[in-house]
Amino acid sequence: MIDDPLDLDPETLRAKYRAERDKRLRPDGNSQYVATDGDFAYLLKDPYADPDFRRAPLTDQVEVLIVGGGYSGLLVGARMRQAGVQSLRIVERGAGFGGVW
């Protein structure tokens, strides 16, 4: 076994992370979240999207469909291309790619 230069005890570390997680868990679970309608409906709108933008739907077939054009979706697309996949599509709900980063 390789000596740990940081002298970490895995069980102590797990216990620490469990304690921190338990501080953030709430008994009301998903009901703690506010619906994005009414006063909060504006949060669903993309401020960069042209509300009048329209185009015909795409009907071609692809080998790989990636849902979400954020950082992870873009990275998956790049890795698929590196692996030789040429027929892929990334579908993004927002007006552009890149997500919130």
N, C-alpha and C positions, 0 to 999 in steps of 0.2 A: 504494500500500500504506500502511496506517495504521501510524504509528510505535508500537512497543510501549512503553508507559510503564514497564513493569517490566523491560524489557531482557532478555527471556527468549529463549533459543535453543531452539527445539523439539527439535532432535536431542540436545542436552545433557540436556534434561529427560527425553526418552524413554530415554536411556542410564541416567539415574539411576533411573528407575522400573523398568527391566529389571534393574538390579543389585539393587535392593531385593526385587523379585519372586524373583530367583534365590536370594537368601538363604533364602527361605521354602519353595521347592520342595524336596521330598524324593524321593529315588530310590525309596522304597517306595510312592509314589503312594497309591492308595486303601487299600492293605493297612495303612496306618498307623492307620486308624480301628478302634475297638473296636465290636463288635456290641452292639446294645442288647437283649441277652438275658442270661440267667443273673444275675450280680451287678448288671447294669445295666438289667434289665427295668423297674425302678421308674421310670426316666426316661421311659418311654412313657406313663405314667399322668398324667392331668391332675388336679392336686391340687384343682381347683375344681369338677370334674365330679361329679355325683351318679352313682355307679356303677349305680344301679338305674333311671336315667332311660330311658324307652322311649316311642316314639310310632310311629304308623303312617307308613310312607314316603310321601313326596309323589309324586304321579303327574301333576301338571300339566305343561304344556309352557311353556318360556320361550324368549325370543329370544336371551338371553345368559346363560350359566352362568359364574360366576366361582368358581374353585377357590382357596380361601384367603381368610380374613377378616381378614388382618393389615392393616397400614397400606396396602400397595399394593392389595390387594383392595378395601378400602373406598374408596380414591381412584378406582379404576377404576369402581366402582359409581356414585360421585358424578358422574364425568365422563360416564358412559353416560346417566345421568338428564339431565344438562345438554344432552346431544346429542339428547334426545328419546326415548330407549329407556325404555319403561315396564315391559316384561316381562323382568325379570332376577332371578336368584337367586344369592346368595353362599353357598357351601357351606364350612363351617369344621369342622375335625376337633375343635378344642378346645371347651370348655364355653361360651366366649363369643368375642366379636369383639375385634380389636385386636392380636393377635399378641403378640410379646414386648416391645414397646415400652411 
